[in-house]
Amino acid sequence: MQCMHYKTEHTDQHYERVVYSKTPLYGPWAGWRMAEKDLVSPDGDRISPHRLRGLLWVERAKARIHGSKRDRTMRRDLVAIIPARERLTGQA
């Protein structure tokens, strides 16, 4: 029997979602689910919102560090190096 409010949801799934706050996820997160505030892996490992925020902060910091190194390398490539015999040393 299907849930009367959510036609695609089976009664057992509705019970799990309403009573235990277990929500399945789809797409690239297939197999994962939400249980209350935690993200639960298919293996049963839980990630709290606080921990997930910390993991994302670390990833952003790494990207920022690698991005700044890439920017420095690109800036160095943009600098024209003039051979010594062609340098202008204030002589006209």
N, CA and C atoms as a LAMMPS dump frame, in Angstrom:
ITEM: TIMESTEP
0
ITEM: NUMBER OF ATOMS
276
ITEM: BOX BOUNDS ff ff ff
-5.0000000000000000e+02 5.0000000000000000e+02
-5.0000000000000000e+02 5.0000000000000000e+02
-5.0000000000000000e+02 5.0000000000000000e+02
ITEM: ATOMS id mol type element x y z
1 1 1 N 0.844 -1.186 0
2 1 2 C 0 0 0
3 1 3 C 0.879 1.236 0
4 2 1 N 0.47 2.263 -0.756
5 2 2 C 1.247 3.487 -0.849
6 2 3 C 0.72 4.545 0.118
7 3 1 N 1.591 5.462 0.468
8 3 2 C 1.224 6.572 1.337
9 3 3 C 0.232 7.476 0.611
10 4 1 N -0.771 7.97 1.318
11 4 2 C -1.776 8.801 0.652
12 4 3 C -1.268 10.211 0.35
13 5 1 N -0.257 10.685 1.074
14 5 2 C 0.271 12.025 0.823
15 5 3 C 1.394 12.012 -0.215
16 6 1 N 2.236 11.007 -0.142
17 6 2 C 3.34 10.876 -1.082
18 6 3 C 3.092 9.611 -1.89
19 7 1 N 2.542 9.757 -3.069
20 7 2 C 2.083 8.615 -3.876
21 7 3 C 3.225 7.668 -4.269
22 8 1 N 4.449 8.164 -4.35
23 8 2 C 5.562 7.318 -4.766
24 8 3 C 6.176 6.548 -3.601
25 9 1 N 5.791 6.901 -2.392
26 9 2 C 6.409 6.328 -1.209
27 9 3 C 5.552 5.178 -0.664
28 10 1 N 6.17 4.059 -0.406
29 10 2 C 5.477 2.913 0.176
30 10 3 C 5.196 3.199 1.656
31 11 1 N 4.212 2.555 2.23
32 11 2 C 3.815 2.796 3.612
33 11 3 C 4.974 2.56 4.584
34 12 1 N 5.753 1.512 4.354
35 12 2 C 6.897 1.238 5.224
36 12 3 C 7.942 2.352 5.14
37 13 1 N 8.175 2.851 3.918
38 13 2 C 9.127 3.952 3.733
39 13 3 C 8.616 5.213 4.424
40 14 1 N 7.323 5.451 4.322
41 14 2 C 6.725 6.619 4.976
42 14 3 C 6.886 6.518 6.494
43 15 1 N 6.656 5.333 7.036
44 15 2 C 6.807 5.111 8.472
45 15 3 C 8.244 5.388 8.916
46 16 1 N 9.211 4.865 8.172
47 16 2 C 10.626 5.1 8.495
48 16 3 C 10.953 6.595 8.453
49 17 1 N 10.439 7.286 7.445
50 17 2 C 10.73 8.713 7.295
51 17 3 C 10.1 9.536 8.401
52 18 1 N 8.841 9.272 8.732
53 18 2 C 8.131 10.075 9.723
54 18 3 C 8.556 9.721 11.145
55 19 1 N 8.631 8.447 11.474
56 19 2 C 8.909 8.028 12.845
57 19 3 C 10.391 8.115 13.18
58 20 1 N 11.256 7.632 12.286
59 20 2 C 12.69 7.576 12.569
60 20 3 C 13.509 8.642 11.844
61 21 1 N 12.863 9.523 11.107
62 21 2 C 13.533 10.588 10.34
63 21 3 C 14.58 10.026 9.39
64 22 1 N 14.315 8.889 8.779
65 22 2 C 15.239 8.268 7.833
66 22 3 C 14.799 8.624 6.422
67 23 1 N 15.615 9.398 5.723
68 23 2 C 15.295 9.837 4.378
69 23 3 C 16.341 9.303 3.42
70 24 1 N 15.972 8.5 2.42
71 24 2 C 16.955 8.013 1.449
72 24 3 C 17.382 9.143 0.511
73 25 1 N 18.588 9.046 -0.017
74 25 2 C 19.094 10.04 -0.972
75 25 3 C 19.246 9.385 -2.332
76 26 1 N 19.257 10.192 -3.389
77 26 2 C 19.257 9.679 -4.754
78 26 3 C 20.436 10.246 -5.54
79 27 1 N 20.588 9.803 -6.775
80 27 2 C 21.651 10.289 -7.659
81 27 3 C 22.998 9.79 -7.192
82 28 1 N 24.019 10.684 -7.148
83 28 2 C 25.356 10.243 -6.721
84 28 3 C 25.389 9.826 -5.249
85 29 1 N 24.36 10.196 -4.492
86 29 2 C 24.276 9.836 -3.077
87 29 3 C 23.451 8.578 -2.865
88 30 1 N 23.134 7.846 -3.911
89 30 2 C 22.322 6.628 -3.787
90 30 3 C 22.98 5.671 -2.797
91 31 1 N 22.191 5.122 -1.91
92 31 2 C 22.707 4.235 -0.874
93 31 3 C 22.911 4.968 0.438
94 32 1 N 23.174 6.273 0.365
95 32 2 C 23.302 7.082 1.57
96 32 3 C 21.901 7.475 2.021
97 33 1 N 21.78 7.888 3.267
98 33 2 C 20.479 8.341 3.745
99 33 3 C 20.68 9.365 4.858
100 34 1 N 19.627 10.099 5.142
101 34 2 C 19.623 11.037 6.253
102 34 3 C 18.911 10.356 7.415
103 35 1 N 19.504 10.358 8.575
104 35 2 C 18.875 9.865 9.795
105 35 3 C 18.987 10.985 10.817
106 36 1 N 17.879 11.63 11.07
107 36 2 C 17.826 12.835 11.882
108 36 3 C 18.746 13.869 11.243
109 37 1 N 19.758 14.36 11.95
110 37 2 C 20.646 15.371 11.378
111 37 3 C 21.867 14.767 10.699
112 38 1 N 22.104 13.495 10.909
113 38 2 C 23.32 12.85 10.412
114 38 3 C 23.156 12.307 8.997
115 39 1 N 24.249 12.334 8.259
116 39 2 C 24.332 11.695 6.954
117 39 3 C 24.916 10.304 7.213
118 40 1 N 24.234 9.255 6.746
119 40 2 C 24.643 7.885 7.048
120 40 3 C 25.069 7.197 5.756
121 41 1 N 26.271 6.619 5.765
122 41 2 C 26.792 5.917 4.594
123 41 3 C 26.139 4.55 4.473
124 42 1 N 26.287 3.888 3.314
125 42 2 C 25.749 2.532 3.173
126 42 3 C 26.357 1.551 4.185
127 43 1 N 27.57 1.838 4.66
128 43 2 C 28.228 0.981 5.651
129 43 3 C 27.725 1.234 7.064
130 44 1 N 26.96 2.313 7.253
131 44 2 C 26.439 2.64 8.574
132 44 3 C 27.234 3.704 9.301
133 45 1 N 28.285 4.243 8.67
134 45 2 C 29.065 5.318 9.287
135 45 3 C 28.252 6.605 9.254
136 46 1 N 28.299 7.369 10.341
137 46 2 C 27.529 8.611 10.433
138 46 3 C 28.452 9.815 10.357
139 47 1 N 27.984 10.857 9.686
140 47 2 C 28.701 12.124 9.622
141 47 3 C 27.748 13.193 10.136
142 48 1 N 28.153 13.866 11.209
143 48 2 C 27.318 14.919 11.773
144 48 3 C 27.462 16.183 10.919
145 49 1 N 26.51 17.102 11.001
146 49 2 C 26.634 18.349 10.233
147 49 3 C 27.898 19.123 10.591
148 50 1 N 28.27 19.091 11.876
149 50 2 C 29.476 19.803 12.315
150 50 3 C 30.724 19.201 11.663
151 51 1 N 30.805 17.887 11.627
152 51 2 C 31.951 17.205 11.01
153 51 3 C 31.988 17.456 9.508
154 52 1 N 30.83 17.417 8.868
155 52 2 C 30.755 17.664 7.431
156 52 3 C 31.205 19.088 7.106
157 53 1 N 30.793 20.049 7.932
158 53 2 C 31.238 21.433 7.747
159 53 3 C 32.754 21.525 7.853
160 54 1 N 33.345 20.788 8.816
161 54 2 C 34.798 20.777 8.972
162 54 3 C 35.505 20.186 7.769
163 55 1 N 34.974 19.079 7.232
164 55 2 C 35.564 18.469 6.041
165 55 3 C 35.512 19.415 4.848
166 56 1 N 34.389 20.092 4.68
167 56 2 C 34.263 21.035 3.568
168 56 3 C 35.195 22.236 3.745
169 57 1 N 35.395 22.674 4.993
170 57 2 C 36.302 23.791 5.26
171 57 3 C 37.724 23.412 4.86
172 58 1 N 38.139 22.189 5.212
173 58 2 C 39.483 21.718 4.854
174 58 3 C 39.643 21.667 3.335
175 59 1 N 38.628 21.159 2.633
176 59 2 C 38.701 21.088 1.167
177 59 3 C 38.809 22.486 0.553
178 60 1 N 38.038 23.435 1.073
179 60 2 C 38.119 24.812 0.562
180 60 3 C 39.494 25.411 0.818
181 61 1 N 40.071 25.142 2.005
182 61 2 C 41.394 25.662 2.335
183 61 3 C 42.447 25.081 1.401
184 62 1 N 42.375 23.781 1.133
185 62 2 C 43.326 23.155 0.204
186 62 3 C 43.194 23.76 -1.188
187 63 1 N 41.964 23.96 -1.638
188 63 2 C 41.752 24.545 -2.967
189 63 3 C 42.298 25.966 -3.021
190 64 1 N 42.122 26.709 -1.934
191 64 2 C 42.628 28.08 -1.889
192 64 3 C 44.153 28.082 -1.938
193 65 1 N 44.795 27.168 -1.214
194 65 2 C 46.261 27.091 -1.211
195 65 3 C 46.772 26.699 -2.594
196 66 1 N 46.179 25.671 -3.186
197 66 2 C 46.615 25.242 -4.518
198 66 3 C 46.29 26.3 -5.561
199 67 1 N 45.203 27.009 -5.383
200 67 2 C 44.837 28.079 -6.314
201 67 3 C 45.838 29.216 -6.266
202 68 1 N 46.331 29.575 -5.069
203 68 2 C 47.289 30.668 -4.959
204 68 3 C 48.621 30.27 -5.583
205 69 1 N 49.027 28.993 -5.435
206 69 2 C 50.257 28.529 -6.078
207 69 3 C 50.12 28.602 -7.596
208 70 1 N 48.946 28.219 -8.095
209 70 2 C 48.706 28.258 -9.533
210 70 3 C 48.74 29.706 -10.031
211 71 1 N 48.168 30.638 -9.255
212 71 2 C 48.165 32.039 -9.651
213 71 3 C 49.588 32.596 -9.695
214 72 1 N 50.425 32.225 -8.698
215 72 2 C 51.807 32.697 -8.7
216 72 3 C 52.558 32.177 -9.915
217 73 1 N 52.344 30.923 -10.271
218 73 2 C 52.999 30.327 -11.433
219 73 3 C 52.548 31.04 -12.701
220 74 1 N 51.275 31.322 -12.79
221 74 2 C 50.761 32.007 -13.982
222 74 3 C 51.323 33.415 -14.067
223 75 1 N 51.428 34.117 -12.924
224 75 2 C 51.98 35.47 -12.952
225 75 3 C 53.436 35.448 -13.394
226 76 1 N 54.205 34.452 -12.953
227 76 2 C 55.603 34.349 -13.34
228 76 3 C 55.711 34.143 -14.849
229 77 1 N 54.786 33.385 -15.434
230 77 2 C 54.798 33.155 -16.872
231 77 3 C 54.474 34.428 -17.657
232 78 1 N 53.733 35.344 -17.031
233 78 2 C 53.354 36.574 -17.718
234 78 3 C 54.459 37.621 -17.716
235 79 1 N 55.454 37.48 -16.841
236 79 2 C 56.545 38.451 -16.754
237 79 3 C 57.515 38.216 -17.904
238 80 1 N 57.802 39.279 -18.645
239 80 2 C 58.74 39.163 -19.761
240 80 3 C 60.159 39.322 -19.228
241 81 1 N 61.025 38.358 -19.528
242 81 2 C 62.422 38.432 -19.104
243 81 3 C 63.223 38.978 -20.274
244 82 1 N 63.858 40.115 -20.029
245 82 2 C 64.621 40.784 -21.087
246 82 3 C 66.095 40.425 -20.915
247 83 1 N 66.755 40.008 -21.977
248 83 2 C 68.185 39.704 -21.889
249 83 3 C 68.976 40.927 -21.427
250 84 1 N 70.118 40.703 -20.781
251 84 2 C 70.915 41.775 -20.181
252 84 3 C 71.306 42.843 -21.187
253 85 1 N 71.627 42.477 -22.411
254 85 2 C 72.079 43.475 -23.382
255 85 3 C 70.953 44.397 -23.831
256 86 1 N 69.688 44.033 -23.585
257 86 2 C 68.573 44.857 -24.023
258 86 3 C 67.908 45.616 -22.876
259 87 1 N 68.476 45.538 -21.683
260 87 2 C 67.879 46.234 -20.55
261 87 3 C 68.117 47.729 -20.674
262 88 1 N 67.091 48.441 -20.285
263 88 2 C 67.202 49.899 -20.29
264 88 3 C 67.566 50.335 -18.875
265 89 1 N 68.724 50.935 -18.727
266 89 2 C 69.175 51.322 -17.389
267 89 3 C 69.188 52.848 -17.249
268 90 1 N 68.156 53.481 -17.714
269 90 2 C 68.05 54.915 -17.588
270 90 3 C 68.783 55.666 -18.674
271 91 1 N 69.356 54.989 -19.648
272 91 2 C 70.055 55.645 -20.748
273 91 3 C 69.088 55.889 -21.892
274 92 1 N 69.213 57.024 -22.503
275 92 2 C 68.352 57.327 -23.625
276 92 3 C 69.14 57.597 -24.853
